[in-house]
Amino acid sequence: MHVRLSDAGLAEEFLGFLRRAECVAAVGEVAAHAEGIAVKVEVPQAYDEDQARMEVALYLRVWEAVHPGSGAELLD
């Protein structure tokens, strides 16, 4: 799945945040979203795709609580 981060200057910090949560994260490209950057995220310990999406959604809520207005959005 992909997450769009509107502030590219926070990319390395965001990747570190996800990796500390035991996610596999790397900067990628999503053509439909020219503004910001896309981060490809995988949750290896998730039982299925639904659990992975729920975990990433929770991580994004924590991220946005710590970085208000950072614009992190789950894309797919």
PyMOL commands that place a pseudoatom at each C-alpha (Angstrom):
pseudoatom trace, name=CA, resn=MET, resi=1, chain=A, elem=C, hetatm=0, pos=[0.000, 0.000, 0.000]
pseudoatom trace, name=CA, resn=HIS, resi=2, chain=A, elem=C, hetatm=0, pos=[1.070, 3.612, -0.402]
pseudoatom trace, name=CA, resn=VAL, resi=3, chain=A, elem=C, hetatm=0, pos=[0.953, 6.649, 1.841]
pseudoatom trace, name=CA, resn=ARG, resi=4, chain=A, elem=C, hetatm=0, pos=[1.185, 10.184, 0.452]
pseudoatom trace, name=CA, resn=LEU, resi=5, chain=A, elem=C, hetatm=0, pos=[3.214, 12.549, 2.586]
pseudoatom trace, name=CA, resn=SER, resi=6, chain=A, elem=C, hetatm=0, pos=[2.664, 16.175, 1.610]
pseudoatom trace, name=CA, resn=ASP, resi=7, chain=A, elem=C, hetatm=0, pos=[5.893, 17.455, 3.207]
pseudoatom trace, name=CA, resn=ALA, resi=8, chain=A, elem=C, hetatm=0, pos=[8.807, 15.775, 1.434]
pseudoatom trace, name=CA, resn=GLY, resi=9, chain=A, elem=C, hetatm=0, pos=[11.158, 17.319, 4.015]
pseudoatom trace, name=CA, resn=LEU, resi=10, chain=A, elem=C, hetatm=0, pos=[9.769, 14.877, 6.599]
pseudoatom trace, name=CA, resn=ALA, resi=11, chain=A, elem=C, hetatm=0, pos=[10.345, 11.801, 4.438]
pseudoatom trace, name=CA, resn=GLU, resi=12, chain=A, elem=C, hetatm=0, pos=[13.365, 10.380, 6.275]
pseudoatom trace, name=CA, resn=GLU, resi=13, chain=A, elem=C, hetatm=0, pos=[11.774, 10.957, 9.672]
pseudoatom trace, name=CA, resn=PHE, resi=14, chain=A, elem=C, hetatm=0, pos=[8.545, 9.333, 8.440]
pseudoatom trace, name=CA, resn=LEU, resi=15, chain=A, elem=C, hetatm=0, pos=[10.417, 6.304, 7.072]
pseudoatom trace, name=CA, resn=GLY, resi=16, chain=A, elem=C, hetatm=0, pos=[12.205, 5.911, 10.409]
pseudoatom trace, name=CA, resn=PHE, resi=17, chain=A, elem=C, hetatm=0, pos=[8.896, 6.174, 12.268]
pseudoatom trace, name=CA, resn=LEU, resi=18, chain=A, elem=C, hetatm=0, pos=[7.367, 3.378, 10.168]
pseudoatom trace, name=CA, resn=ARG, resi=19, chain=A, elem=C, hetatm=0, pos=[10.461, 1.192, 10.397]
pseudoatom trace, name=CA, resn=ARG, resi=20, chain=A, elem=C, hetatm=0, pos=[10.487, 1.487, 14.199]
pseudoatom trace, name=CA, resn=ALA, resi=21, chain=A, elem=C, hetatm=0, pos=[6.916, 0.136, 14.047]
pseudoatom trace, name=CA, resn=GLU, resi=22, chain=A, elem=C, hetatm=0, pos=[8.363, -2.908, 12.200]
pseudoatom trace, name=CA, resn=CYS, resi=23, chain=A, elem=C, hetatm=0, pos=[7.011, -1.852, 8.812]
pseudoatom trace, name=CA, resn=VAL, resi=24, chain=A, elem=C, hetatm=0, pos=[8.968, -2.086, 5.594]
pseudoatom trace, name=CA, resn=ALA, resi=25, chain=A, elem=C, hetatm=0, pos=[8.928, 1.417, 4.101]
pseudoatom trace, name=CA, resn=ALA, resi=26, chain=A, elem=C, hetatm=0, pos=[10.541, 3.026, 1.070]
pseudoatom trace, name=CA, resn=VAL, resi=27, chain=A, elem=C, hetatm=0, pos=[9.980, 6.168, -0.960]
pseudoatom trace, name=CA, resn=GLY, resi=28, chain=A, elem=C, hetatm=0, pos=[8.099, 5.406, -4.155]
pseudoatom trace, name=CA, resn=GLU, resi=29, chain=A, elem=C, hetatm=0, pos=[6.171, 7.213, -6.859]
pseudoatom trace, name=CA, resn=VAL, resi=30, chain=A, elem=C, hetatm=0, pos=[2.452, 7.547, -7.421]
pseudoatom trace, name=CA, resn=ALA, resi=31, chain=A, elem=C, hetatm=0, pos=[1.741, 9.356, -10.683]
pseudoatom trace, name=CA, resn=ALA, resi=32, chain=A, elem=C, hetatm=0, pos=[-1.732, 10.554, -9.664]
pseudoatom trace, name=CA, resn=HIS, resi=33, chain=A, elem=C, hetatm=0, pos=[-0.350, 12.581, -6.759]
pseudoatom trace, name=CA, resn=ALA, resi=34, chain=A, elem=C, hetatm=0, pos=[2.148, 15.115, -8.040]
pseudoatom trace, name=CA, resn=GLU, resi=35, chain=A, elem=C, hetatm=0, pos=[2.264, 17.067, -4.773]
pseudoatom trace, name=CA, resn=GLY, resi=36, chain=A, elem=C, hetatm=0, pos=[4.293, 15.488, -1.975]
pseudoatom trace, name=CA, resn=ILE, resi=37, chain=A, elem=C, hetatm=0, pos=[5.858, 12.057, -2.067]
pseudoatom trace, name=CA, resn=ALA, resi=38, chain=A, elem=C, hetatm=0, pos=[4.572, 8.523, -1.867]
pseudoatom trace, name=CA, resn=VAL, resi=39, chain=A, elem=C, hetatm=0, pos=[5.880, 5.984, 0.591]
pseudoatom trace, name=CA, resn=LYS, resi=40, chain=A, elem=C, hetatm=0, pos=[5.377, 2.285, -0.072]
pseudoatom trace, name=CA, resn=VAL, resi=41, chain=A, elem=C, hetatm=0, pos=[4.521, 0.508, 3.180]
pseudoatom trace, name=CA, resn=GLU, resi=42, chain=A, elem=C, hetatm=0, pos=[4.341, -3.185, 4.012]
pseudoatom trace, name=CA, resn=VAL, resi=43, chain=A, elem=C, hetatm=0, pos=[3.466, -4.742, 7.372]
pseudoatom trace, name=CA, resn=PRO, resi=44, chain=A, elem=C, hetatm=0, pos=[5.189, -8.155, 7.357]
pseudoatom trace, name=CA, resn=GLN, resi=45, chain=A, elem=C, hetatm=0, pos=[3.657, -9.364, 10.630]
pseudoatom trace, name=CA, resn=ALA, resi=46, chain=A, elem=C, hetatm=0, pos=[0.066, -8.639, 9.577]
pseudoatom trace, name=CA, resn=TYR, resi=47, chain=A, elem=C, hetatm=0, pos=[-2.159, -11.676, 9.101]
pseudoatom trace, name=CA, resn=ASP, resi=48, chain=A, elem=C, hetatm=0, pos=[-3.817, -10.212, 6.019]
pseudoatom trace, name=CA, resn=GLU, resi=49, chain=A, elem=C, hetatm=0, pos=[-4.220, -7.022, 3.985]
pseudoatom trace, name=CA, resn=ASP, resi=50, chain=A, elem=C, hetatm=0, pos=[-7.090, -5.747, 6.153]
pseudoatom trace, name=CA, resn=GLN, resi=51, chain=A, elem=C, hetatm=0, pos=[-5.009, -5.965, 9.321]
pseudoatom trace, name=CA, resn=ALA, resi=52, chain=A, elem=C, hetatm=0, pos=[-2.086, -4.276, 7.543]
pseudoatom trace, name=CA, resn=ARG, resi=53, chain=A, elem=C, hetatm=0, pos=[-4.333, -1.381, 6.455]
pseudoatom trace, name=CA, resn=MET, resi=54, chain=A, elem=C, hetatm=0, pos=[-5.710, -0.961, 9.985]
pseudoatom trace, name=CA, resn=GLU, resi=55, chain=A, elem=C, hetatm=0, pos=[-2.213, -0.896, 11.464]
pseudoatom trace, name=CA, resn=VAL, resi=56, chain=A, elem=C, hetatm=0, pos=[-0.948, 1.652, 8.945]
pseudoatom trace, name=CA, resn=ALA, resi=57, chain=A, elem=C, hetatm=0, pos=[-4.050, 3.805, 9.513]
pseudoatom trace, name=CA, resn=LEU, resi=58, chain=A, elem=C, hetatm=0, pos=[-3.300, 3.805, 13.256]
pseudoatom trace, name=CA, resn=TYR, resi=59, chain=A, elem=C, hetatm=0, pos=[0.351, 4.681, 12.647]
pseudoatom trace, name=CA, resn=LEU, resi=60, chain=A, elem=C, hetatm=0, pos=[-0.769, 7.615, 10.482]
pseudoatom trace, name=CA, resn=ARG, resi=61, chain=A, elem=C, hetatm=0, pos=[-3.007, 8.914, 13.277]
pseudoatom trace, name=CA, resn=VAL, resi=62, chain=A, elem=C, hetatm=0, pos=[-0.061, 8.813, 15.683]
pseudoatom trace, name=CA, resn=TRP, resi=63, chain=A, elem=C, hetatm=0, pos=[2.190, 10.500, 13.098]
pseudoatom trace, name=CA, resn=GLU, resi=64, chain=A, elem=C, hetatm=0, pos=[-0.310, 13.297, 12.527]
pseudoatom trace, name=CA, resn=ALA, resi=65, chain=A, elem=C, hetatm=0, pos=[-0.763, 13.790, 16.286]
pseudoatom trace, name=CA, resn=VAL, resi=66, chain=A, elem=C, hetatm=0, pos=[2.988, 14.350, 16.611]
pseudoatom trace, name=CA, resn=HIS, resi=67, chain=A, elem=C, hetatm=0, pos=[3.295, 16.294, 13.320]
pseudoatom trace, name=CA, resn=PRO, resi=68, chain=A, elem=C, hetatm=0, pos=[0.071, 18.341, 12.951]
pseudoatom trace, name=CA, resn=GLY, resi=69, chain=A, elem=C, hetatm=0, pos=[-0.638, 19.353, 9.378]
pseudoatom trace, name=CA, resn=SER, resi=70, chain=A, elem=C, hetatm=0, pos=[1.950, 16.994, 7.908]
pseudoatom trace, name=CA, resn=GLY, resi=71, chain=A, elem=C, hetatm=0, pos=[-0.604, 15.591, 5.468]
pseudoatom trace, name=CA, resn=ALA, resi=72, chain=A, elem=C, hetatm=0, pos=[-0.083, 11.825, 5.641]
pseudoatom trace, name=CA, resn=GLU, resi=73, chain=A, elem=C, hetatm=0, pos=[-2.807, 9.983, 3.722]
pseudoatom trace, name=CA, resn=LEU, resi=74, chain=A, elem=C, hetatm=0, pos=[-3.348, 6.299, 2.922]
pseudoatom trace, name=CA, resn=LEU, resi=75, chain=A, elem=C, hetatm=0, pos=[-3.764, 5.985, -0.855]
pseudoatom trace, name=CA, resn=ASP, resi=76, chain=A, elem=C, hetatm=0, pos=[-4.732, 2.413, -1.653]
for i in range(1, 76): cmd.bond("trace and resi %d" % i, "trace and resi %d" % (i + 1))
show_as sticks, trace
zoom trace
